[in-house]
Amino acid sequence: MKMTVYRYKVYDHQHDDLAHIPPHYATREYIEELEGATVIEYDSLEVDESDLDTHGRILVRED
């Protein structure tokens, strides 16, 4: 089954709200459970559900 996964930003409130973009895409459900995380709506992929790890993430392969 195909699923949409998104890039996201995680803000570190202890360091002047510095944003970090993790090296993977994740399901919206996973991102919404993270504290200080925001979905990057325009950066998404359609992937097979079987390609996701147990958390609903897939590693980004930057070439």
MODELLER restraints for C-alpha pairs under 7 A, 6 or more apart:
rsr = mdl.restraints
at = mdl.atoms
rsr.add(forms.Gaussian(group=physical.xy_distance, feature=features.Distance(at['CA:1:A'], at['CA:48:A']), mean=5.61, stdev=0.5))
rsr.add(forms.Gaussian(group=physical.xy_distance, feature=features.Distance(at['CA:1:A'], at['CA:49:A']), mean=5.64, stdev=0.5))
rsr.add(forms.Gaussian(group=physical.xy_distance, feature=features.Distance(at['CA:2:A'], at['CA:46:A']), mean=6.17, stdev=0.5))
rsr.add(forms.Gaussian(group=physical.xy_distance, feature=features.Distance(at['CA:2:A'], at['CA:47:A']), mean=5.38, stdev=0.5))
rsr.add(forms.Gaussian(group=physical.xy_distance, feature=features.Distance(at['CA:2:A'], at['CA:48:A']), mean=4.55, stdev=0.5))
rsr.add(forms.Gaussian(group=physical.xy_distance, feature=features.Distance(at['CA:2:A'], at['CA:49:A']), mean=5.86, stdev=0.5))
rsr.add(forms.Gaussian(group=physical.xy_distance, feature=features.Distance(at['CA:3:A'], at['CA:46:A']), mean=5.49, stdev=0.5))
rsr.add(forms.Gaussian(group=physical.xy_distance, feature=features.Distance(at['CA:3:A'], at['CA:47:A']), mean=5.44, stdev=0.5))
rsr.add(forms.Gaussian(group=physical.xy_distance, feature=features.Distance(at['CA:3:A'], at['CA:48:A']), mean=6.12, stdev=0.5))
rsr.add(forms.Gaussian(group=physical.xy_distance, feature=features.Distance(at['CA:3:A'], at['CA:49:A']), mean=5.96, stdev=0.5))
rsr.add(forms.Gaussian(group=physical.xy_distance, feature=features.Distance(at['CA:4:A'], at['CA:27:A']), mean=6.70, stdev=0.5))
rsr.add(forms.Gaussian(group=physical.xy_distance, feature=features.Distance(at['CA:4:A'], at['CA:44:A']), mean=6.53, stdev=0.5))
rsr.add(forms.Gaussian(group=physical.xy_distance, feature=features.Distance(at['CA:4:A'], at['CA:45:A']), mean=5.59, stdev=0.5))
rsr.add(forms.Gaussian(group=physical.xy_distance, feature=features.Distance(at['CA:4:A'], at['CA:46:A']), mean=4.63, stdev=0.5))
rsr.add(forms.Gaussian(group=physical.xy_distance, feature=features.Distance(at['CA:4:A'], at['CA:47:A']), mean=6.42, stdev=0.5))
rsr.add(forms.Gaussian(group=physical.xy_distance, feature=features.Distance(at['CA:5:A'], at['CA:25:A']), mean=5.60, stdev=0.5))
rsr.add(forms.Gaussian(group=physical.xy_distance, feature=features.Distance(at['CA:5:A'], at['CA:26:A']), mean=4.86, stdev=0.5))
rsr.add(forms.Gaussian(group=physical.xy_distance, feature=features.Distance(at['CA:5:A'], at['CA:27:A']), mean=4.59, stdev=0.5))
rsr.add(forms.Gaussian(group=physical.xy_distance, feature=features.Distance(at['CA:5:A'], at['CA:28:A']), mean=6.74, stdev=0.5))
rsr.add(forms.Gaussian(group=physical.xy_distance, feature=features.Distance(at['CA:5:A'], at['CA:44:A']), mean=5.51, stdev=0.5))
rsr.add(forms.Gaussian(group=physical.xy_distance, feature=features.Distance(at['CA:5:A'], at['CA:45:A']), mean=5.43, stdev=0.5))
rsr.add(forms.Gaussian(group=physical.xy_distance, feature=features.Distance(at['CA:5:A'], at['CA:46:A']), mean=6.52, stdev=0.5))
rsr.add(forms.Gaussian(group=physical.xy_distance, feature=features.Distance(at['CA:6:A'], at['CA:25:A']), mean=4.94, stdev=0.5))
rsr.add(forms.Gaussian(group=physical.xy_distance, feature=features.Distance(at['CA:6:A'], at['CA:26:A']), mean=5.33, stdev=0.5))
rsr.add(forms.Gaussian(group=physical.xy_distance, feature=features.Distance(at['CA:6:A'], at['CA:27:A']), mean=6.26, stdev=0.5))
rsr.add(forms.Gaussian(group=physical.xy_distance, feature=features.Distance(at['CA:6:A'], at['CA:28:A']), mean=6.86, stdev=0.5))
rsr.add(forms.Gaussian(group=physical.xy_distance, feature=features.Distance(at['CA:6:A'], at['CA:39:A']), mean=6.56, stdev=0.5))
rsr.add(forms.Gaussian(group=physical.xy_distance, feature=features.Distance(at['CA:6:A'], at['CA:40:A']), mean=6.43, stdev=0.5))
rsr.add(forms.Gaussian(group=physical.xy_distance, feature=features.Distance(at['CA:6:A'], at['CA:41:A']), mean=6.87, stdev=0.5))
rsr.add(forms.Gaussian(group=physical.xy_distance, feature=features.Distance(at['CA:6:A'], at['CA:43:A']), mean=5.91, stdev=0.5))
rsr.add(forms.Gaussian(group=physical.xy_distance, feature=features.Distance(at['CA:6:A'], at['CA:44:A']), mean=4.33, stdev=0.5))
rsr.add(forms.Gaussian(group=physical.xy_distance, feature=features.Distance(at['CA:6:A'], at['CA:45:A']), mean=6.56, stdev=0.5))
rsr.add(forms.Gaussian(group=physical.xy_distance, feature=features.Distance(at['CA:7:A'], at['CA:24:A']), mean=6.75, stdev=0.5))
rsr.add(forms.Gaussian(group=physical.xy_distance, feature=features.Distance(at['CA:7:A'], at['CA:25:A']), mean=4.63, stdev=0.5))
rsr.add(forms.Gaussian(group=physical.xy_distance, feature=features.Distance(at['CA:7:A'], at['CA:26:A']), mean=6.57, stdev=0.5))
rsr.add(forms.Gaussian(group=physical.xy_distance, feature=features.Distance(at['CA:7:A'], at['CA:39:A']), mean=6.40, stdev=0.5))
rsr.add(forms.Gaussian(group=physical.xy_distance, feature=features.Distance(at['CA:7:A'], at['CA:40:A']), mean=5.49, stdev=0.5))
rsr.add(forms.Gaussian(group=physical.xy_distance, feature=features.Distance(at['CA:7:A'], at['CA:43:A']), mean=5.82, stdev=0.5))
rsr.add(forms.Gaussian(group=physical.xy_distance, feature=features.Distance(at['CA:7:A'], at['CA:44:A']), mean=6.38, stdev=0.5))
rsr.add(forms.Gaussian(group=physical.xy_distance, feature=features.Distance(at['CA:8:A'], at['CA:21:A']), mean=6.01, stdev=0.5))
rsr.add(forms.Gaussian(group=physical.xy_distance, feature=features.Distance(at['CA:8:A'], at['CA:37:A']), mean=6.68, stdev=0.5))
rsr.add(forms.Gaussian(group=physical.xy_distance, feature=features.Distance(at['CA:8:A'], at['CA:38:A']), mean=5.53, stdev=0.5))
rsr.add(forms.Gaussian(group=physical.xy_distance, feature=features.Distance(at['CA:8:A'], at['CA:39:A']), mean=4.49, stdev=0.5))
rsr.add(forms.Gaussian(group=physical.xy_distance, feature=features.Distance(at['CA:8:A'], at['CA:40:A']), mean=5.03, stdev=0.5))
rsr.add(forms.Gaussian(group=physical.xy_distance, feature=features.Distance(at['CA:9:A'], at['CA:19:A']), mean=5.95, stdev=0.5))
rsr.add(forms.Gaussian(group=physical.xy_distance, feature=features.Distance(at['CA:9:A'], at['CA:20:A']), mean=5.53, stdev=0.5))
rsr.add(forms.Gaussian(group=physical.xy_distance, feature=features.Distance(at['CA:9:A'], at['CA:21:A']), mean=4.69, stdev=0.5))
rsr.add(forms.Gaussian(group=physical.xy_distance, feature=features.Distance(at['CA:9:A'], at['CA:37:A']), mean=5.50, stdev=0.5))
rsr.add(forms.Gaussian(group=physical.xy_distance, feature=features.Distance(at['CA:9:A'], at['CA:38:A']), mean=5.28, stdev=0.5))
rsr.add(forms.Gaussian(group=physical.xy_distance, feature=features.Distance(at['CA:9:A'], at['CA:39:A']), mean=6.64, stdev=0.5))
rsr.add(forms.Gaussian(group=physical.xy_distance, feature=features.Distance(at['CA:10:A'], at['CA:19:A']), mean=5.52, stdev=0.5))
rsr.add(forms.Gaussian(group=physical.xy_distance, feature=features.Distance(at['CA:10:A'], at['CA:20:A']), mean=5.24, stdev=0.5))
rsr.add(forms.Gaussian(group=physical.xy_distance, feature=features.Distance(at['CA:10:A'], at['CA:21:A']), mean=6.35, stdev=0.5))
rsr.add(forms.Gaussian(group=physical.xy_distance, feature=features.Distance(at['CA:10:A'], at['CA:36:A']), mean=5.53, stdev=0.5))
rsr.add(forms.Gaussian(group=physical.xy_distance, feature=features.Distance(at['CA:10:A'], at['CA:37:A']), mean=4.26, stdev=0.5))
rsr.add(forms.Gaussian(group=physical.xy_distance, feature=features.Distance(at['CA:10:A'], at['CA:38:A']), mean=6.49, stdev=0.5))
rsr.add(forms.Gaussian(group=physical.xy_distance, feature=features.Distance(at['CA:11:A'], at['CA:17:A']), mean=5.36, stdev=0.5))
rsr.add(forms.Gaussian(group=physical.xy_distance, feature=features.Distance(at['CA:11:A'], at['CA:18:A']), mean=5.58, stdev=0.5))
rsr.add(forms.Gaussian(group=physical.xy_distance, feature=features.Distance(at['CA:11:A'], at['CA:19:A']), mean=4.42, stdev=0.5))
rsr.add(forms.Gaussian(group=physical.xy_distance, feature=features.Distance(at['CA:11:A'], at['CA:20:A']), mean=6.32, stdev=0.5))
rsr.add(forms.Gaussian(group=physical.xy_distance, feature=features.Distance(at['CA:11:A'], at['CA:36:A']), mean=5.23, stdev=0.5))
rsr.add(forms.Gaussian(group=physical.xy_distance, feature=features.Distance(at['CA:11:A'], at['CA:37:A']), mean=6.29, stdev=0.5))
rsr.add(forms.Gaussian(group=physical.xy_distance, feature=features.Distance(at['CA:12:A'], at['CA:18:A']), mean=5.39, stdev=0.5))
rsr.add(forms.Gaussian(group=physical.xy_distance, feature=features.Distance(at['CA:12:A'], at['CA:19:A']), mean=6.38, stdev=0.5))
rsr.add(forms.Gaussian(group=physical.xy_distance, feature=features.Distance(at['CA:23:A'], at['CA:59:A']), mean=6.20, stdev=0.5))
rsr.add(forms.Gaussian(group=physical.xy_distance, feature=features.Distance(at['CA:23:A'], at['CA:60:A']), mean=5.73, stdev=0.5))
rsr.add(forms.Gaussian(group=physical.xy_distance, feature=features.Distance(at['CA:24:A'], at['CA:57:A']), mean=6.39, stdev=0.5))
rsr.add(forms.Gaussian(group=physical.xy_distance, feature=features.Distance(at['CA:24:A'], at['CA:58:A']), mean=5.40, stdev=0.5))
rsr.add(forms.Gaussian(group=physical.xy_distance, feature=features.Distance(at['CA:24:A'], at['CA:59:A']), mean=4.16, stdev=0.5))
rsr.add(forms.Gaussian(group=physical.xy_distance, feature=features.Distance(at['CA:24:A'], at['CA:60:A']), mean=4.76, stdev=0.5))
rsr.add(forms.Gaussian(group=physical.xy_distance, feature=features.Distance(at['CA:25:A'], at['CA:57:A']), mean=5.60, stdev=0.5))
rsr.add(forms.Gaussian(group=physical.xy_distance, feature=features.Distance(at['CA:25:A'], at['CA:58:A']), mean=5.36, stdev=0.5))
rsr.add(forms.Gaussian(group=physical.xy_distance, feature=features.Distance(at['CA:25:A'], at['CA:59:A']), mean=6.42, stdev=0.5))
rsr.add(forms.Gaussian(group=physical.xy_distance, feature=features.Distance(at['CA:25:A'], at['CA:60:A']), mean=6.63, stdev=0.5))
rsr.add(forms.Gaussian(group=physical.xy_distance, feature=features.Distance(at['CA:26:A'], at['CA:56:A']), mean=5.58, stdev=0.5))
rsr.add(forms.Gaussian(group=physical.xy_distance, feature=features.Distance(at['CA:26:A'], at['CA:57:A']), mean=4.14, stdev=0.5))
rsr.add(forms.Gaussian(group=physical.xy_distance, feature=features.Distance(at['CA:26:A'], at['CA:58:A']), mean=6.31, stdev=0.5))
rsr.add(forms.Gaussian(group=physical.xy_distance, feature=features.Distance(at['CA:27:A'], at['CA:56:A']), mean=5.51, stdev=0.5))
rsr.add(forms.Gaussian(group=physical.xy_distance, feature=features.Distance(at['CA:27:A'], at['CA:57:A']), mean=6.52, stdev=0.5))
rsr.add(forms.Gaussian(group=physical.xy_distance, feature=features.Distance(at['CA:30:A'], at['CA:55:A']), mean=6.79, stdev=0.5))
rsr.add(forms.Gaussian(group=physical.xy_distance, feature=features.Distance(at['CA:30:A'], at['CA:56:A']), mean=6.46, stdev=0.5))
rsr.add(forms.Gaussian(group=physical.xy_distance, feature=features.Distance(at['CA:31:A'], at['CA:37:A']), mean=6.33, stdev=0.5))
rsr.add(forms.Gaussian(group=physical.xy_distance, feature=features.Distance(at['CA:31:A'], at['CA:39:A']), mean=6.84, stdev=0.5))
rsr.add(forms.Gaussian(group=physical.xy_distance, feature=features.Distance(at['CA:51:A'], at['CA:58:A']), mean=6.83, stdev=0.5))
rsr.add(forms.Gaussian(group=physical.xy_distance, feature=features.Distance(at['CA:52:A'], at['CA:58:A']), mean=5.15, stdev=0.5))
